Amino acid sequence: MLNQDTPEKSVPLQFMMDGEVVAWRVNRDYAAIECYQERPLRQSGTFVLVKSVYKPDEQDESSWLTLYQLYMHIAPLSEFPKRPLYRVTQKGHGVRMRKHSRHDDSREIVPDVLANKHGHARTLMQGETLTVLQQKSFLLEQRPEPFALMQRLQDGKPAGDLFWVSMRPEYLEPDGECYVYLPDWMHSALNHGVFDDVVVPPVPLKVTVKAGDPVGFLGAQDLADEDNYPQIITTDYKAHIELLSLDEHVPDVVANVKGIKTGKQFIKLKLKRPLYLRNGEDEESTFEQMSAITRADAGKIIPRDATYPFTDKNGITYFQIRPHTWMHQDDVEQLSQHDLAELNFHCIEAEHTTDFTRTLDERWLIDALKSIRSHFDSEKGPASAQAKMFYDSLIHNAENRRPPDPYPDKSQDELLFGALHTNQMNIPEYARRLIVKHDSDWHSTREDTRWSSVFKARDESPVVQLANGGFLDATRWMDKVPPFASQRSVWHFHPLEFLEMLKPGGGKITLPMLRKIWTNSRKVSDEVLQQVADELNDNLERCHLNTEVRLYHFMLRFIRKPGVIFQLLKT
């Protein structure tokens, strides 16, 4: 969260992916929800929506996937501090700038002078505008001197390095104030001038973001506890992040119908396959089959470069799945990061919601349980057999649940919820890799029939009705943002799990590097070049390409004289 007194120490949320801002709402302050409490409940409806396009094959637009990053409940404008601006006077021209560090709070002596790349002192220039973030006294020539931690003003916003500079009045004159630590997209919103409403920026106002750019800070949410008297209000600081898509071909992307094999590589262990012991070292190594076979390990997914692939003199590749244990290439599935279905991502299309408070009664939940159950098998051992029986029982109960009851059995709800959120047997990953298309409540108002169990029920607490109604009023946005306005049902991904799989691999030699050498994709396919990149990355140490200089000279030889056609020959 944002610390008003020392904002420079606050760490903002960061965008997960490059993209273009297509909608926002910047609230001047929190919504104040009146619901018979000692004070109104605060709720932030400030959000930003970013459109991103994932391009697994740059040359084939039909392989692209449009995604939307939603960051909701972030801090409104009132949470951001304002700081005074100062303009450098004629006497201030040439005053030296000094280094800033995180240890300055305990510093007594003035920090060292900042130097430019030529070793000369960096100095202020007459007429430039500076933002004061913090003021402090340091000893300069054994006398206290007023200093300020400052940042230059660029394009109307503080930007660039932080530095200390003398605050003598003859050097600096007051010049107004400005917000500090606003993210760039929020500066654009501020300049646009519309607050407390959803904004779809017009075409001339193109706001782009990069992965790692600041989104904003956590917003406050007040919650009333009705079980206590007098009632207690607690405050959480939070943000809600979603990764959404309206693309019709999400299932095709997950199934990798294009057969794209570039990018990060993985192996997936097959069931009841033999394990091998490696004898010898280097090129003379041989592999001896052991009596053990894969059981509990079956289905395990390992990054290819973590298995130290070794190709013997017969051209057979073996993968080390743990110390002293190897597997034959025919006993594993070799997958790319685009083989999402084989990497356990699973698409589920839910029916339209009839009651937002009873989503555990919906049929998609049975599909989710079946997806998790599919990873368990009695052939994998007793623990897996027990897990399969447990999920079979849950599925049976879920399929035979009675129609929604005014007084539902909460113990069954808790059991179902726990089955999707247990931290055992890799179930968290299986659950995170579910991709579900379902109705979104960002469309909703309190008149929506899907909320009637809250707003129409006579026995529902007025406090609950007012709090939930205020929440819906403060956070609704979808009905004002095309193309979401016409779509009730949206694909939902686990943001971190899905984007972690999409991000490019970290090998030193990459497909784009090799494509600069072999530019004609008709003569040298991406698949072939990715195989070359993988083979080179697997053998950098063996070939002594273990420094930047050696790798540079190696690549330079290819750039000078690449072959016209490049083929992988099997020996």
C-alpha positions in Angstrom: 0.0 0.0 0.0 1.0 3.6 -0.5 2.6 5.4 2.5 1.6 9.0 2.4 4.6 10.2 4.4 7.3 8.3 2.6 5.8 7.3 -0.8 9.3 6.7 -2.2 9.5 3.6 -0.1 6.1 2.2 -1.3 6.1 -0.6 -3.9 3.4 -0.4 -6.5 1.6 -3.3 -8.3 3.1 -3.9 -11.7 1.5 -4.7 -15.0 2.0 -8.4 -16.0 2.1 -7.9 -19.8 2.7 -5.2 -22.4 -0.5 -3.7 -23.8 -2.8 -0.8 -24.5 -5.1 0.7 -21.9 -8.7 0.4 -23.2 -10.7 1.5 -20.2 -10.3 3.0 -16.7 -12.2 4.6 -13.9 -10.3 6.9 -11.6 -12.2 7.9 -8.5 -11.4 11.1 -6.7 -12.1 9.3 -3.4 -13.5 6.1 -2.0 -17.2 5.3 -2.5 -18.9 5.9 0.9 -21.5 3.1 1.5 -24.1 4.0 4.1 -25.4 0.8 5.9 -26.3 1.7 9.5 -22.7 1.6 10.7 -20.8 4.0 12.9 -19.3 5.4 9.7 -19.8 4.7 5.9 -17.9 1.7 4.5 -15.1 2.6 2.0 -14.9 0.8 -1.3 -12.6 1.6 -4.3 -14.1 1.2 -7.8 -10.9 2.6 -9.4 -9.7 0.2 -12.1 -7.7 -0.1 -15.3 -8.3 -2.5 -18.2 -5.4 -3.4 -20.5 -5.7 -5.2 -23.9 -2.8 -7.4 -24.8 -2.2 -9.7 -27.8 -0.2 -12.9 -27.3 1.5 -13.9 -30.6 2.9 -17.5 -30.5 3.5 -17.2 -34.2 4.3 -13.7 -35.4 3.6 -14.6 -39.0 0.2 -16.2 -38.4 -2.5 -13.9 -37.0 -4.9 -16.8 -36.6 -2.7 -18.1 -33.8 -2.9 -14.9 -31.8 -4.9 -14.6 -28.6 -6.4 -11.3 -27.3 -6.2 -11.0 -23.5 -7.4 -8.3 -21.1 -5.7 -7.6 -17.8 -8.1 -6.1 -15.2 -6.8 -4.4 -12.1 -9.7 -3.5 -9.8 -10.0 -1.9 -6.3 -6.7 0.0 -6.7 -6.2 3.2 -4.6 -8.2 6.3 -5.7 -6.7 9.7 -6.3 -7.2 10.7 -2.7 -4.6 8.2 -1.5 -1.8 9.8 -3.6 0.1 12.6 -1.7 0.7 16.0 -3.2 4.1 17.6 -2.9 5.4 21.2 -3.5 7.1 22.2 -6.7 10.1 24.5 -6.9 11.7 26.3 -9.8 15.4 26.7 -9.9 16.5 30.4 -9.6 19.4 32.1 -11.3 21.5 31.6 -8.1 20.4 27.9 -8.0 21.9 27.3 -11.5 24.9 25.0 -11.0 24.1 23.8 -7.5 25.3 20.2 -7.2 23.0 17.2 -6.9 23.7 14.5 -4.3 23.2 10.8 -4.2 20.1 9.2 -2.7 20.1 5.8 -1.0 17.8 3.8 1.2 20.1 4.4 4.2 19.6 8.2 4.1 17.2 8.2 7.1 20.0 7.4 9.5 22.6 9.6 7.7 23.9 12.7 9.4 26.6 13.9 6.9 25.6 15.2 3.5 25.6 12.5 0.8 28.2 12.4 -1.9 27.9 14.4 -5.1 26.3 12.8 -8.1 28.6 12.4 -11.1 27.8 12.1 -14.8 29.5 9.6 -17.1 32.5 11.9 -17.5 33.0 12.1 -13.8 31.8 15.7 -13.5 29.3 16.8 -10.9 25.6 16.8 -12.0 24.0 20.2 -11.3 20.7 22.1 -11.4 19.7 24.3 -14.3 18.0 27.6 -14.1 14.2 27.4 -14.8 13.8 23.7 -14.4 11.0 22.5 -12.1 11.6 20.0 -9.2 9.3 18.0 -7.0 10.1 17.9 -3.3 9.5 14.4 -1.8 11.1 14.8 1.6 13.0 17.4 3.6 15.9 16.7 5.9 18.9 18.4 7.5 22.5 17.1 6.8 25.8 18.3 8.1 27.7 20.3 5.4 31.2 21.5 6.4 30.1 20.7 10.0 27.1 22.9 9.8 23.4 21.9 9.5 22.1 22.5 6.0 18.5 22.1 4.8 18.2 19.5 2.0 15.3 18.1 0.0 14.9 14.8 -1.8 13.8 15.8 -5.2 12.8 14.5 -8.7 12.7 16.5 -11.9 9.3 17.3 -13.5 9.0 15.9 -17.0 5.9 16.3 -19.1 4.0 17.5 -16.1 4.9 14.5 -13.8 7.8 13.6 -11.6 10.2 11.3 -13.4 13.8 10.2 -13.4 16.3 9.6 -10.6 15.9 10.8 -7.0 18.6 13.1 -5.6 19.3 15.5 -2.7 19.8 19.2 -3.2 20.2 22.2 -1.0 16.9 23.9 0.0 18.3 27.4 0.4 15.6 29.9 -0.6 18.0 31.8 -2.9 18.4 28.5 -5.0 14.7 27.5 -5.3 11.4 29.4 -5.4 7.9 27.8 -4.8 6.0 26.9 -8.0 2.8 25.1 -7.0 2.3 21.4 -6.2 1.6 18.1 -7.9 0.7 14.5 -7.2 3.6 12.2 -6.8 3.9 8.5 -7.5 0.9 8.4 -9.8 1.4 5.7 -12.5 1.8 7.0 -16.0 -1.6 5.7 -17.1 -3.2 7.6 -14.2 -1.5 10.8 -15.3 -3.2 10.3 -18.7 -6.5 9.9 -16.9 -5.8 13.0 -14.9 -5.1 15.0 -18.0 -8.3 13.6 -19.6 -10.2 15.1 -16.8 -13.1 12.6 -16.3 -13.4 11.2 -12.8 -15.7 8.8 -11.0 -17.0 7.3 -14.2 -15.9 4.6 -16.7 -13.7 6.1 -19.5 -13.0 4.4 -22.8 -10.1 6.6 -24.1 -10.7 8.1 -27.6 -8.5 6.9 -30.5 -6.1 9.9 -30.4 -5.4 9.2 -26.7 -3.3 6.0 -27.0 -2.0 4.9 -23.6 0.4 2.0 -23.7 2.0 0.1 -20.8 4.9 -2.3 -20.5 5.2 -5.4 -18.2 6.7 -4.1 -15.0 5.3 -0.6 -15.2 3.4 0.6 -12.1 -0.4 -0.1 -12.0 -1.1 1.7 -8.7 -1.4 0.7 -5.1 -3.8 -1.4 -3.0 -7.1 0.2 -2.2 -8.9 0.1 1.2 -12.0 -2.0 1.7 -14.1 -1.7 4.9 -16.0 -4.7 6.1 -18.7 -4.7 8.8 -18.9 -7.7 11.2 -22.5 -8.2 12.1 -21.8 -10.9 14.6 -20.4 -8.4 17.1 -22.2 -5.8 19.0 -21.2 -3.0 18.9 -20.4 -3.9 15.2 -16.8 -3.8 14.3 -15.5 -2.3 11.0 -12.2 -3.9 9.8 -10.2 -2.6 6.9 -8.3 -4.6 4.3 -6.0 -3.2 1.7 -6.4 -5.2 -1.5 -6.5 -5.3 -5.3 -8.4 -7.7 -7.5 -6.6 -8.9 -10.6 -8.3 -10.9 -13.5 -7.0 -12.1 -16.8 -9.9 -12.3 -19.3 -10.6 -13.1 -23.0 -13.5 -12.9 -25.4 -11.6 -14.9 -28.1 -13.7 -17.7 -29.6 -10.7 -19.8 -30.3 -9.4 -20.0 -26.7 -9.9 -23.8 -26.8 -8.0 -24.0 -30.0 -5.1 -22.1 -28.5 -5.1 -24.4 -25.5 -5.2 -27.5 -27.8 -2.4 -26.0 -29.9 -4.2 -26.8 -33.1 -1.5 -24.9 -35.0 1.1 -27.4 -33.7 3.6 -24.6 -32.6 6.7 -26.2 -31.1 8.8 -23.1 -30.4 9.5 -21.6 -27.0 10.1 -23.2 -23.6 10.3 -27.0 -23.7 9.1 -29.5 -21.2 9.0 -33.3 -20.7 6.0 -35.1 -19.2 6.6 -38.6 -17.7 4.5 -41.5 -19.0 3.0 -44.1 -16.7 4.7 -47.5 -15.9 7.8 -46.7 -17.9 11.3 -48.0 -17.0 13.9 -45.9 -15.2 17.6 -45.9 -16.2 20.9 -45.6 -14.4 23.7 -43.8 -16.1 27.2 -45.4 -16.3 30.3 -43.5 -17.2 30.8 -39.8 -18.1 30.7 -37.6 -21.2 30.3 -39.1 -24.6 31.1 -42.7 -23.4 28.1 -42.8 -21.1 25.8 -45.8 -21.3 22.4 -46.3 -19.7 21.2 -49.4 -17.9 17.5 -50.2 -17.4 16.5 -50.6 -13.7 13.6 -52.7 -12.4 11.8 -49.6 -11.1 9.1 -48.0 -13.2 7.2 -44.7 -13.1 4.1 -44.7 -10.8 3.7 -41.7 -8.5 6.0 -39.8 -10.9 3.7 -40.4 -13.9 2.3 -37.1 -15.3 5.0 -35.0 -13.7 6.1 -32.1 -15.9 9.7 -30.9 -15.8 11.3 -28.1 -17.8 13.5 -29.7 -20.4 16.6 -27.7 -19.5 16.3 -28.9 -15.9 16.7 -32.5 -17.0 20.3 -32.2 -18.4 19.4 -33.9 -21.7 22.1 -36.3 -22.9 22.2 -37.8 -26.3 24.3 -41.0 -26.5 26.4 -42.3 -29.4 23.3 -44.0 -30.9 21.4 -40.8 -31.0 19.1 -41.6 -28.1 18.3 -38.8 -25.7 17.9 -39.5 -22.0 16.5 -37.1 -19.4 17.5 -36.9 -15.7 14.3 -36.7 -13.7 16.1 -36.7 -10.3 19.6 -37.6 -9.1 20.9 -40.9 -10.6 17.6 -41.5 -12.4 17.1 -41.1 -16.1 14.3 -41.8 -18.6 14.5 -42.8 -22.3 13.1 -40.3 -24.9 10.3 -42.7 -25.9 9.1 -42.9 -22.3 8.3 -39.1 -22.0 6.2 -36.7 -23.9 8.2 -33.8 -25.2 6.1 -30.6 -25.1 6.5 -27.0 -25.9 5.0 -24.2 -23.9 2.2 -24.0 -26.5 1.0 -27.5 -25.8 -1.2 -26.1 -23.1 -3.7 -29.0 -22.9 -0.9 -31.5 -22.4 0.5 -29.2 -19.7 -2.8 -29.6 -17.8 -4.6 -26.5 -18.9 -8.3 -27.3 -19.3 -11.1 -25.3 -20.8 -14.6 -25.4 -19.3 -17.6 -23.5 -20.7 -20.2 -22.9 -17.9 -23.9 -22.4 -18.5 -25.3 -18.9 -17.7 -25.5 -18.1 -14.0 -28.9 -17.9 -12.5 -27.8 -17.0 -8.9 -24.4 -15.4 -8.1 -24.6 -16.6 -4.5 -25.0 -20.3 -5.5 -22.2 -20.8 -8.0 -21.3 -24.1 -6.3 -24.5 -25.5 -7.6 -23.5 -24.9 -11.2 -22.6 -27.8 -13.6 -19.2 -26.3 -14.4 -18.0 -27.3 -10.9 -18.6 -31.0 -11.8 -16.4 -30.5 -14.9 -13.7 -28.9 -12.7 -13.8 -31.8 -10.3 -13.6 -34.3 -13.1 -10.6 -32.5 -14.6 -8.8 -32.7 -11.2 -9.8 -36.4 -10.8 -8.3 -37.2 -14.2 -4.8 -36.8 -12.8 -5.3 -39.6 -10.3 -5.1 -43.3 -11.0 -4.8 -46.5 -8.9 -1.8 -47.5 -11.0 0.1 -44.5 -9.5 -0.1 -45.8 -6.0 -2.3 -45.9 -2.9 -2.3 -42.1 -2.4 -3.5 -41.5 -5.9 -6.1 -44.2 -5.7 -7.5 -42.7 -2.5 -7.6 -39.2 -4.1 -9.5 -40.7 -7.1 -12.0 -42.3 -4.8 -12.5 -39.0 -2.9 -13.1 -37.0 -6.1 -15.4 -39.8 -7.5 -17.5 -39.4 -4.3 -17.6 -35.6 -4.6 -18.6 -35.8 -8.2 -21.4 -38.2 -7.3 -22.7 -35.9 -4.6 -22.4 -32.9 -6.8 -24.4 -34.6 -9.6 -27.1 -35.5 -7.2 -27.5 -32.2 -5.3 -31.0 -31.1 -4.8 -32.2 -27.9 -6.5 -31.1 -24.7 -4.8 -32.5 -24.7 -1.2 -33.3 -21.5 0.7 -31.3 -23.0 3.5 -28.4 -24.9 1.7 -26.2 -27.4 3.5 -23.1 -25.2 4.1 -21.0 -28.3 5.1 -21.3 -29.6 1.5 -20.3 -26.1 0.2 -17.2 -26.2 2.4 -16.3 -29.7 1.2 -16.5 -28.7 -2.4 -14.6 -25.4 -1.8 -11.9 -27.4 0.0 -11.6 -29.9 -2.8 -10.7 -27.1 -5.2 -8.3 -25.3 -2.8 -6.5 -28.1 -0.9 -2.7 -27.8 -1.1 -2.0 -31.5 -1.5 -0.9 -33.7 -4.4 -0.3 -30.9 -6.9 -4.1 -30.0 -6.8 -3.4 -26.2 -6.5 -1.7 -26.3 -9.9 -4.4 -28.4 -11.4 -7.0 -25.9 -10.1 -4.9 -22.9 -11.3 -4.8 -24.4 -14.8 -8.6 -24.5 -15.2 -9.8 -21.9 -17.7 -13.5 -21.2 -17.2 -15.9 -19.3 -19.4 -18.6 -18.0 -17.1 -20.8 -14.9 -16.4 -19.1 -11.9 -14.9 -20.7 -9.9 -12.1 -19.0 -6.7 -13.3 -22.2 -6.2 -15.4 -24.5 -6.4 -12.4 -26.8 -4.0 -10.6 -28.9 -4.7 -7.5 -31.9 -5.1 -9.9 -30.2 -8.0 -11.7 -32.3 -11.2 -11.0 -29.1 -13.1 -10.4 -28.7 -11.2 -7.2 -32.4 -11.6 -6.1 -31.4 -14.0 -3.3 -29.6 -11.0 -1.7 -31.8 -8.0 -2.6 -35.3 -9.6 -2.7 -35.0 -12.0 0.2 -37.1 -10.8 3.2 -34.9 -12.4 5.8 -31.7 -10.9 4.5 -30.1 -8.3 6.7 -30.5 -4.7 5.6 -26.8 -4.1 6.3 -25.9 -6.9 3.9 -28.2 -5.6 1.3 -26.9 -2.0 1.5 -23.2 -3.1 1.6 -23.6 -5.4 -1.4 -25.7 -2.9 -3.3 -23.1 -0.2 -2.7 -20.3 -2.6 -3.8 -22.1 -3.3 -7.1 -22.7 0.4 -7.7 -19.1 1.3 -7.0 -17.5 -1.5 -9.1 -19.7 -2.0 -12.2 -18.0 -1.3 -15.5 -18.6 -4.0 -18.1 -21.8 -2.6 -19.5 -19.9 0.5 -20.5 -16.9 -1.0 -22.2 -17.1 -2.6 -25.7 -16.8 -5.5 -26.6 -17.7 -6.6 -23.0 -21.0 -4.7 -23.0 -22.5 -7.3 -25.3 -20.9 -10.4 -23.7 -22.3 -11.8 -20.5 -19.9 -14.8 -20.5 -16.1 -14.3 -20.5 -13.1 -16.6 -20.4 -11.3 -16.4 -17.0 -7.6 -17.5 -16.6 -5.5 -17.6 -13.5 -3.4 -14.6 -14.2 0.0 -15.7 -12.9 -0.3 -19.3 -13.9 -1.3 -18.6 -17.5 1.1 -15.7 -18.1 4.0 -17.6 -16.5 3.5 -20.3 -19.1 3.3 -17.8 -22.0 6.4 -15.8 -21.2 9.4 -16.7 -23.4 12.1 -18.9 -22.1 15.3 -17.7 -20.5 17.9 -19.5 -22.6 21.0 -17.5 -23.7 20.3 -18.4 -27.3 16.8 -17.7 -28.4 14.7 -18.2 -31.5 14.7 -14.4 -32.4 18.5 -14.4 -32.2 18.8 -17.3 -34.7 16.1 -15.8 -36.9 18.3 -12.7 -37.4 20.8 -15.1 -39.0 18.4 -17.4 -41.0 15.8 -14.8 -42.0 13.9 -16.9 -44.5 11.3 -18.9 -42.6 10.3 -20.8 -45.7 13.8 -22.4 -45.9 14.4 -22.6 -42.1 11.3 -23.2 -40.0 10.8 -21.9 -36.5 10.6 -25.5 -35.3 14.0 -26.3 -36.6 15.6 -23.1 -35.2 14.0 -23.8 -31.8 15.6 -27.2 -31.9 18.9 -25.6 -32.6 18.5 -23.1 -29.8 17.6 -25.9 -27.3 20.5 -28.0 -28.4 22.9 -25.1 -28.1 21.6 -24.0 -24.7 21.9 -27.6 -23.4 25.5 -27.7 -24.4 26.9 -24.2 -23.7 29.1 -25.5 -20.8 30.3 -28.6 -22.7 31.3 -26.3 -25.7 32.8 -23.7 -23.4 30.4 -21.1 -24.6 30.1 -20.0 -20.9 30.9 -16.3 -21.1 29.3 -13.4 -23.0 32.5 -12.9 -25.1 32.7 -16.5 -26.2 29.0 -16.6 -27.0 29.3 -13.3 -29.0 32.2 -14.6 -31.1 30.4 -17.9 -31.7 27.3 -16.1 -33.0 29.4 -13.6 -35.0 30.8 -16.5 -37.1 27.3 -17.5 -38.1 26.2 -14.0 -38.9 29.2 -13.5 -41.2 28.5 -16.6 -43.3 25.2 -18.4 -42.6 24.1 -21.2 -44.8 21.4 -20.6 -47.3 19.4 -23.6 -46.2 19.7 -25.1 -42.7 18.7 -28.6 -41.9 19.0 -30.9 -38.9 20.5 -34.2 -39.9 19.8 -37.3 -37.9 22.8 -39.5 -37.3 
